[in-house]
Amino acid sequence: MSVGRGLFALVIAGIAWGTAGAAASLVFRVSDIGPLSLSFWRCAGGLLLLGAAGLLRRRRRASGGRVRLGRVVLLGVALAVFQTAYFAAVDATGLAVATVVTLGTGPVLIALGARLTLGERLGRGGVCAVAGALAGLAVLVLGDGGATVRPSGVLWALVSAAGYSTMALLARRWGRGGGGDSVTTTVWAFGVAALFLLPLALVEGLLPHAADAGRVLVLAAYIAAVPTALAYALYFAGAAVVRAATVSVVMLLEPVSAAVIAVVLLGEGLTLATVTGTLLMLAAVAGLAWVEARGAMAARKAAAIGGPARSAGDVRAS
């Protein structure tokens, strides 16, 4: 996948992720299911859908994608920690603080991790984009000034950010190595995450009770299909070819899409904080995408120019 297609895949994944919160809130309204159980069913549903997609792909190709078990286990555990710790943070300190700490800390941890483990640099444009994205996120989720900060919730949010950062860095490193494909990777990751979450979901209560079981089933199917199976496959495909810090900023489209859904579909008021934060984050995403695309184009030009020169030099030296 090219860098441009990778960026497009990440944009679609971020928008799809933003719909998961609205769908989950509707599930919580009409049933007694808990966040751990919903997270388990989300992973199990994504596993089934992507497993079926993988089988169809193998029928059309001679061989399927290969994976390294150790890396996929780490990726699946990071995925489960990211989702579960975030739900715990929301429960402990509220949606606003949990979101700003998790998604605000994520880009910083990823930028540091990418610099230390992958040798990636943001540059001035990237630093400005990250700062603008964090400012927009803070305005978006804290603009109403009604947040309540609790240390336990902040701790869970930091754990969630660490899980998300690990997931992003592993996907980027894996993509550099050229091993496996996005569908195979995501299938294995969801399998590990589902196994990790199953005992916790059993303790919480695995099966929901609801007066309108059909509505719960439709919403759960949507969560498993669009913001899970589709979005994570696109995420891992894009994260393999785009710089890790850029991935973390582009994925801030999730709270932007969630804010738009809240206004358009759930009837929440359109505030100045919502508009300002959304515009800041969209500008940051667009700016960083432009920096990434320009860097990829410059690298291709340098390779095209430098390739023949190095070959000629080798001939002269021999």
Disulfide bonds with the S-S distance in Angstrom:
none
